Amino acid sequence: MTKELRRQLGLVAVMAVVAGDMMGSGIFYTPQELAPIAQATWQIYFFWGLCGVITLTGVMTVGQLGAALPRSGADYHIIREGFGELLGFVKLWQNVWVSGPGSVAAVAILFGKFCSDILASTISLSPVAWGIVAILVFTGINLLGVEWGGRTQIVLTIIKISALMVLVAGSLFLVEGAQSTLTTNRAVGNSSEGVWGFFRLIGLGVGAVLFTYDGWVDIMHAAGEVKDPKKNLPLGLTLGLILITTVYLLTNYAYLRIVPLHEMAGSESLAAIVVAEKTFGSAGGKFISLLMMISILGALGGLIMTFPRLLYAAGVQYSEEAKRGGLVGRLFQFLATVSSGSQAPSGAILMSCVTAVLALVFFQSFSRIVNFFVVSNHLFNILLVAAVFKFAQGNDGEKFKPFGFPVIPIIYIVTITGFLISALVYRPGDTLMGVALSATGVPVYYWLERRKK
């Protein structure tokens, strides 16, 4: 049956979803990618902090917009009201077929790789098979209701952040003769590169780190289930981001205290594993492997919890289409289905499960999946933030101007646009596939409009 979703997510749950969706595998893998780019240790902290500030400009704007439109699929409604029905529909279409299944599949394949490596001697399953198992388990949890999904996110987020803080504390108090992270570990690059070299360094550093802050916008899908959304949405988004930025900076401090920058750049071993083994001995490597699995599970759980809420919003928005019957009508009716017992959007949850499994089976590679969805995802994040300029014009004489307007949204839009251009230039293949699939929403929209007449 179709009905409204209940508001059951409090401030702590919002923070847990925001933090849990952002913190997946990036904090373990990205330092290795960033080390060859940075020319001095301070630049590591600079890049992680800078990306936190860039993300904060988006968070502050979108959080206040979400408080003004606290509905399921709030990001869709913001784009729809800011730029019209066409772009609103393409946003839905992109989430159904590109960013939603792509995000879930990317995290699931990472979890699957860990399981297949660690459990190879006992259970022989491929990474894809393990990924499918994880998707099915979290789908089952979320079918029990958003409260169960929220509790799961709180538990997983607490575990992985606490475990990282144990690693940080251990590196401070259990390891002697540590390197000072205030000194330069590598010679600063050729100063003759001048301004161009500086901007190139910034671009490479931000490009390496920014992905680790992705996922903050996902809570907007579930805005219709947040208690007191005018307070909890913007506050939960901001506090969740501040928490993760702090964790990222402290974790990098632990890495660099034990592993000098030049060693990290030339090592094939993850800095997290090296630090854990030097801090806790041979058990440290197993500790980090387990922590990475939990971290990835937390991100996967958050995605599977929030993604279906946008599909539910699509079903509700196009309820008139459902009345016309046919395959398309039945699809929208299915997406708007809410379980009478758990109050979960069961149709949308099952649909998201199917599309994520299809994406996982089709691509079977983390890098290909990320390239597939990341550009179109950030493109709609830009539109989401840019919608504030439309809202600022106001309706019926009422104007909406959030804190820092217009400087804060402009900073986000300009920065992310530069990142998108770089991605299109250097990773055109799967990137353009995702953009092209998103664009197919345009003819579908006009086809649906003709059906109304």
Buried (B, 14 or more C-beta within 10 A) or exposed (E): EBEEBBBBBBBBBBBBBBBBBBBBBBBBBBBBBBBBBBBBBBBBBBBBBBBBEBBBBBBBBBBBBBBBBBBBBBBBBBBBBBBEEBBBBBBBBBBBBBBBBBBBBBBBBBBBBBBBEBEEEEEEBEBBBBBBBBBEBBBEBBBBBBBBBBBBBBBBBBBBBEBBBBBBEBBBEEBEEBBEBEEEBBEEBEEEEEEEBEEEBBBBBBBBBBBBBBBBBBBBBBBBBBBEBEEBBBBBBBBBBBBBBEBBBBBBBBBBBBBBBBBBBEBEEBBBBBBBBBBBEEEBBBBBBBBBBBBBBBBBBBBBBBBBBBBBBBBBBBBEBBEBEEEBBEBBBBBBBBBEEBBBBBBBBBBBBEBBBEBBEEBBBBEBBBBBBBBBBBBBBBBBBBBBBBBBEEEEEEEBEBEBBBEBBBBBBEBBEBBBEBBEEEBEEBBBBBBEBBEBBBEBBEEBEEEEE
